[in-house]
Amino acid sequence: MTDSAAVKKEISKNISRISLDGAGYVDARFYQDDSSETILLYDGDLEANDTTVESGIGVRVLWGGAWGFAATSDLSSLRSCFDKALLNAKTASELVKVPLFMGDRDPITGSYSSPVAVDPFTVSLEDKLGFLTRLDADLVDDFILKRIVYANFQKKKIHFQNSDGSEINKDLVNVFGMMMVMSLDSDGEMQRRSMSLYSTGDGTSGWKMITEPVLFAEHSSRIKSELKGLIKADTLEYGRKSVILLPGQGHLQVHETIGHPLELDRILGYELSYAGGSFVNLDSFGKLRYGSDKLFASSYGGILNSPGSFGYDDDGTPERDYLLIDRGILVNALTSRAMVNEANEKAKREVFSQSGGVARATSFYRAPIDRMTNVNILPGDDGSLEDIISSTEDGIVVDNPVSWSIGSNREHFHFGCEIAWEVKNGEKTRILRNPTYQGHTLEFYNSLSAVGDKSTWRVELVDNCGKGEPNQVMQIGHGVPVVKFDDVIIGERK
């Protein structure tokens, strides 16, 4: 069966059949196209030129409070795929201890398309290689030992149906890019400086995005110059100072210490055997002081050119714009339909009023789990980067992660960065190498003393967030301004 209309009709027929058999809920995701292209240049040579194309259907059935899942790329065997999902659910229901339920939902008919000006899959390989080769040529210099230029293009055409009567079509396009230069410092240790494609939160994605000079293409001279200063720099010394995070580092801070600990399935213990839990519990919401009054964090699916924007999640829930942290107080989590119902049942009260629309699977052959959307820190009123630096007596500015270590419940962290700039008496002075900083999550966010304005805010694109068993790699975005934290432990104790 290759006709998409016929496949959709068969999906609808099987959803009705399984529902009439007594299932509490049924849905199906039909991936008509799931394509990815990766191009990697290493020292100017083509190291990788990989293209993958997948298609298939994933089916979920809820029976007796337990999920059953099955998937197939053979579209002529849809009935047996639904039957297998049903059988898996019935088998799982014999062991279920906490029955899941999706709740009633009015049917939704909708569609979402990424705002693409030029589909990257219509651009020739010759043109892509020509663009990336020109970027690589701009990175060449006598002191540079290694160069990397990378691009990844993704598109997904997905049709969703469920037993609520919802039908949703999505056409998603994601683009990622990165350039990096490396050299040896005075101690013979390799140092690096990199730049990744980012988004302004508006405009279009696609091929046009990666060729935009401000977003990516014009940064080669800057990272070369910064690396040249870095390899001659002193090492950051141990102590306590203010730490100013640029978005290149701030997005990782948000990802690991706001995003992951606020995924509701993690809070409920579903990730304990693999990716850990969370220091947040169901009694935390509305009470826990997560950070200072300057901290406003949100989940927002309306960022136009971000991989965290997809219109509707894999439960059929529209993406929402809502606060997770309001003036430093934890008020909500990253939630999906079944997890909201389970949490409210466990708490014996309404902790969450509705799903946050975060159920997502990385492919047709994986079941949806709670994933970050666009988890952001909202811009503040403390001005530009220069304004924040001018108000800092003793601190550092850091950018881009090199290493990260996070507590199993996200209660503490230790990050290494590519570069730091010393700040003394309101002025940015020398470059420092091997910068690290660490802290306890709540103590750290409660030391938040400055949040940059909209001019400092940008959306960092993440293409490699891993979670779940079996593992699923997901793409998301983080909108972050420049942020400053005071009295932070920096450097390594000798």
N, C-alpha and C positions, 0 to 999 in steps of 0.2 A: 504494500500500500504506500504509494508515494504522493498521491494527491492530498494536499494539506487540508482541504475542506472535508474530504472523506475521513481523514484521521480525526479531525475535531468532532465530526458527527459520531464516530465510533467511541471516542472518549466520553461524550455526553451520554451515549447509550449505556456504557459500562458503569459510569458513575450512578446512573439511575438504578441499574441492576443491583449493584453492591449495596446501595442505600436501602432498597426494598428488601434486601436480605437481612437487614437489621443493623447495619453499620451506623455508628454515631456520627461519622463524618468521613468524607472521601474527597480527595483532590488529585489533580494530575497536572504536571508541568511538561509541556511538549516543546522541547528545544528543536526548532526547525533548523537552526544554524548556531553553532558555538565555535567560533574561529579565533585563533590567536596566531600572531606573527611576531617573532623575536629576532632582532638583528643586533649583533655584538661585534664591535671592532676592538681589538686588543693590539695596542701599538700600531694602529693603522691597518692591521691585517683582519680579514673577515674570520672571526673565531666561531661565530654561530649565525646561521640563517635558518631558523626553524619555523615551520608552519604546521599547525594542527587544526583539523576540522572534525567536529563531532556533531552528532544529532541523536535524539532518542527521547524517551519519555520516562518520567519518574512518577510513581503512584504511591500515595499514602492512604491508609485506611485506619480509622480509629474504631476499635471494637472492644467492648468491655473495659474501657479506660486505658487501653494499650495501643500503641502504634504498631502497624505493620507497614513495611516499605518494600517495594520491588521496582526494578528498572529494566528497560530493554532498549536496544538500538534496532531491534527487528520490529518494524511497525506492522508487520503482518501477524504478530502474536500479541496484540494488545489485550485480548480477552484473558489469555493465560497470565499476563503480567498483573492484571487486576486481581485475578484469582490467587496468585502467589502472595500479593500484598495482603489480601484478606486472610489467607491461611497463616501468614506470619503474625498478623494481629491477633487472631484467635489463639495461636500458640502462646504468644506473649501475655495474653490476658489471664492465662492460668497462673502466672507468676507475679502479676502486678500487685504492688502494695499501696501505691498512691494512684488511684484512677484519674486519668486525664480527661478533660472535656473541653470542647471548643466554644460552647455557648451558642446562642442563636444570633444570627447576623442577617440583615437584609441583603439581598443579592446586589452585586456591584457589576456594572458594565463599564469598562474603562480601557484606556491605553496610555502609554508613555513612550516617548522617543527622546533619546539624547539629542541636544541641539547641535547637530553636526553640519558644518558648512561644506567640508570636503571629506568624504568617506575615505579613511586611510587605506582601505582595501581596494580602492580604485586607483591609487597612486602606484606607479610602476616601481619594481624593485630597483631599477636603474636610478630613478629619481630619489628614492629613499637612501640608497647607498651614496649617491652624489652629495646629498645633504649631510649625512653623517660623516662622510670622508672630509668634507670641508670643515666641519666642527673639529675633527681630529687634527687636521693640519694647523688649526689655530692654537692647539694645545702643545705643539712641538716647541721645545726649547732645550738648550744644552744641558741644563741642570735637572731636567725631568727624566726619570728612569722608566716609568711606566705610564701608559695612558689607556683609558677605557672610555668608550662611547657606546651607549646602549639605548635601544628603543623597543618598546613593546606595544602592539596594537591588538585590541580585543573587540569582538562584536558578538552579541547574543540576540537572537530572535526567538522569543519565548511566548507561547500561548498557555494560559492558565485557566482551568475550570475547577469548580468545586461543587459540593452537594448543597451549598447555600443557593446555587443558581448563578454564581458569579462567573463572568468571562472577561479576561483581561489579556491584552496583547502588549508586549514590551519589545522595543528595539533599542538596545543599549550599545554604546560605543565608549570604550575607555582607551586612553593613550598615556603612556608613561615614557619618560626619558631621563637619562642620567649621563653626566660626564665626570671623569675623575682623573686627577694627576697625582703622581707619587714620586717621592724622592727621599734620599737618606739624609738624616740630620747629622749634627756634629758628633753624636754618639754611635753612629752607624745604624740607627733605628729608622725603619720606614715610616714616613709621615705622608699624609694624604690630604687633599682638599677636593671637595666634590660639589656638584650642583645638580639638583633634580628639578624636573619640570614641575611647576606649580600652577595654581589657578587663582584668578581674582574673584571667583565666585559668580561671575556673570559671563556673557559672551557665548562663544561656541567651543565645542571640543573638536575632536577629529584631527586631521592632518594640519590644519591651519594653526592649531594650538601649539604643537611642538615646534613649528617654524617661527612662532612669534618671538622677536628678539628679547623683549623684556621678560617673558615667562621662562625662556630657556636659552635661546641661541646666542645671546650677546655676552654671556658670562665667562667665556674662556679666559680673557685677559685678567679679569679680577681674580679668579681662583689660582691662576699661575702666579700672580703677584703675591697673593696671600701665602701660597706654599713657599715661595722664595723667602719670605720673612719668617715663616714657621720653622724651617730647617736650621735657621741660625738663632732661634729664640731660646730663652731660658725656660726651664721646666717650672710649671706651676707648683708653688710650695703649699704645704699643708697649713690649714688655718680655718678661720670663719670669716666670711665676707658676704656682701650682697651678690646675688647671681642674677644676671639679666639673660633671659633666654630669647634668642632670635627664633622665628617660626621654624627654621630648619631643625632645631632641637626641641622647641616647645611642643611640636606636634607629637613627638615620641613621649614626652612627659604626660600629655593628655591621654594618649593612646593607652599607656600602661597603667596609669594611676587614677584615671577617671573613667575611661571607656571600658576596659576589661572588668574592673571591680563592680561596675554598674550593670553588667549584663545579667538579667534576672536568672537565667538558667544556671549561671555560675553561683549566684547568691543562694540558689536552692540546692546546690551541691552536685549538679550534673557534670561538672568538669574536674572534680576532685582527683580522679584517677589519672588525669593527663595534664591539664593546664592549671590546676589549682582552684582555689575557692576565692572568697572575698571577705574582707574584714567588715563589710556591710551586712546587716541582717534586716529582717522585715520590720523590726522595731525602730530602725534607724530613720525611716522616712518621716519628714516633718520635724525631726528632733536633732539629728546629728549635725553639729557644726563642722562641715567639711573643710571650710576655708574662711578667709577674712571676708568682710562685707564687700570687697571688690570682686569677688569671684561669682561670675554668672556663667554657667555651662549649659549647653543646649544640645538636643538632638534635632537636626534640621535636614529634611530631605529636599528642600527647595533650592539648593545650590546648583546652578545650571550645569556647570562643567566639572562635576566631581564624580568619582566612582561610587561615592556614598549616596548618590541620588539615582533612584530607580523607579519612582512613581508608586509602586505597589509591592508589598513584600510577598513572600511565598505562602502566606496564609490568605492572601487576597485583601489585605488591609492597606488602605492608602497610607503613604508616608506622612508623618506629622511633624509639626514644628512645636516643640515644647521644651520647657526648662527642666534640666536635671538637678541643677544647683542654683538656688535663688538667694542672692546676697550672702553666699557662704553656707546656706542651709540646704541639706539634701532633701529634695522634694519628689524625685521620680527616678525611674530606672529605665533601662533599655529592655523593652518587653514585647512578647508575642502573645497570641490569644490563649493557648493552653497554659503557658507559664503564668499569666495574669490570674487565671482561674485557680490554678494550683496554689499560688501565693496567697490569694484571698482566703481560700479554704483552710490553708495551714494557719494563717493568722487569726481566723475566726472573725474577720472584719474586712472591710474594703480598704485595702492598702492602695490598690491601683484601680482606677475607674474604667480604663480601656487599654487596649493594646497600643504599643508605640510603633507597631509596624516594622519590626526588625527581624522577622523570621526569613532566613535566606539560606540557600544552598549554592555551592560553588559550581555545580553541574547537574545534569539530569540524573546521574547515578548516585547522588548523595541526597540524604534527607535534610530538610531545613532545620536549622538551629538558630538560637539568638545570636545575632551579629551586630556589630556597630554599624551605624549609618554614617552621617556626618556628625561627629561629636566635636563640639567647638567650645572654646572660651570666647565669649562675646567681647567686642571692643570696649574699652573704657574711656575715661576722660583725662588721662594723664599725659596726653600729647604724643609727640613723635619719639623715635628712638633717641634723638639728640636731647629732647626734653628730659627723658628718663635718665640718661647718662649725666646730664648736668645737675640732677638732684641727688646723685650718688656720690658719697664721700670715698668709700673704699669697696671696690667690687670687681667683678669680671663680667664680660659679655662672652657667651659661648654659642657655638653653632655646630649643628650636624653630629649625629651620633656615630660613635665608633664601636662602643660596647655597651651592653646593658645587663643588669642583674636585678631581678625583682623578687620580693618575697612571695611565697606560694599563695598567700592571701592578699597580695598587693599592698601589704601594710608598710613596707619600706622598699627602698630602691638604691641603686648605685649606677651612675651613668658615666661613661667616658665619651669625650667629644673630640672633634677634629682640631679645633682651634679655640683659643681664648684671647681676649684683649683685656688688659688691665685697665681699671678705672680708678683714678686718684683725683680727689677734690673736684669732681664734676667734669673731668676730661678723660677721654680714651687715650691711653699712652701706648705701651709696648705690647707686642704679641707674646703669648706664652704657649708652650707646647705641653702635650699630654695632660690636658685639663680633665679633671673628674669632679663630680659633686655627688652628694648622697643625702638621704634624709628619711624620716618617717613621714608617710603620706599626709596624715592629718596635720602634723606639726608644720610640715613644709607649706601646705596650702594656706594655713593660718598665718604664715609669715608673708603672704602676698601683699606687697606694699604699693605696686604700681602696675597698671594695665594700659597699654598703649591704645591710641585712638584708631579709627578705621584706616588711616594711612599706613599703619604698621601691620594690619591684618591681612593674612593670605591663607589660601587653602592648600595645604600640603597633601600630596597624593600618595597613598600607600597601596602597594600591589602585592604584599606578601604577609598578610595577617593570618597566622595559622591557629586553628582551633578544631576541637572535635575528634572523635574516634569512630571510624577512620578519619585521618586529618583532612581538613578542608582549608584551602588557601583562598582568602577573600580579599577583595579590593574595596577600599574605603577612603574617605577624606577627612581631614581635620582643619577647620578654620581657626587660626590662632593669631593673636596680636603679639607684640613684644610684651613680655611680663617680667617683673622683678620680684625676687624673694630675698628677705633679709636674714642675716645670721645663719648662713648655710655652711655646712662642712664641705670644704673643697680640698683637692689634692690628696696625696697619700702619705700617711704617717710613716716616718722612717725609723 
